[in-house]
Amino acid sequence: MSIDSSDERSGDHQGRSGTPPGLPAHDPTHPVESAVISRLSGNWHRRAAVKRQEPDLDDLFEPDRPDCPDSLLPFRDHPTYLALDDGTKARLRAWGWIAFNKNIQDIEQRVVNPGFALMAAEAFETGLGESMTVAVTQAMVDEQYHTLMHLNASAVTRRRRGWAMPDSALPLGHKARRHEERLAAAATPALRRLDQLAYTTVAEISINAYLDLVADDDAVQPINRATADLHNRDEYCHSSIAAEIAKAAYAHLTPEHRRFFLASLADGMEAFAANDYTTWHRIVELTDVPGGRQMLQDVAASAARKRLLQDFGGLHRLCREMDVLDELPFDWSTVSVG
């Protein structure tokens, strides 16, 4: 991808439905997508002098639908979970959706936008010039909209379910938490910047597969599917931007810094593939699930337990293009690269 093509996105940056630049492309004839975008636009551009009727996402909520797919529940086939009553299962799924949204918000605000800010400031000497700066700055605007989209989606779930489920009750998401640990451990500012670059690269290239866990499930709440799908459309462009910057930056690194970057990239891949058991322990505590702690311990200790995120095709392609597949300290056999 040429960075100059960054505006050639699905629906382009003006928005097919006439919404402001930065909003995800969407189908104005699709009632759920249109409502999500209209609410997003109304929240972002609200003016005190102009009061407009905002679409009521609550009217589109289908209470009989699960809030998140079973694929987000690491304990979905554990006997303790299977034996729970329907009400407790529904509450766990609702919390799963709140945690999914919070995890994305943590990634956008604590990993991606700080990384994009360094890229826009040419901290990595890519030589890609002004067009890259424009593309990255546009992406940073997108990420603010994405954060708001997921905040809105969680708010609808809380209102319609009648359960408080505050984000503040949950810990920092595993991916952002691991990122902050690496930054704190880095010995120099240069190494911290490389950690930032590596984690931002992993986040932007793997988040499509993460969003697909919800967007591709026909059984879940339509608002939730639409939120994940709309977010996903922008991320296909962002992943191309992140890949081009990573390749350009890597070409200018010293051998020592290359080794450090690849180690950080592999660490980020492990973090993004993992289930967040710290968050789930907090959720089963909040929902008072009988045997919940033991259930999570059983699942975490199971050698047969699969990773949450298994589709690493985009990152495998990037590493192949960089000719570092054999140097990257990551076991590709544990994920899908097709």
Summary of the structure (lengths in Angstrom):
residues: 338
radius of gyration: 20.2
end to end distance: 20.1
largest distance: 60.0
contacts: 1082
relative contact order: 0.14
helix: 64%
strand: 1%
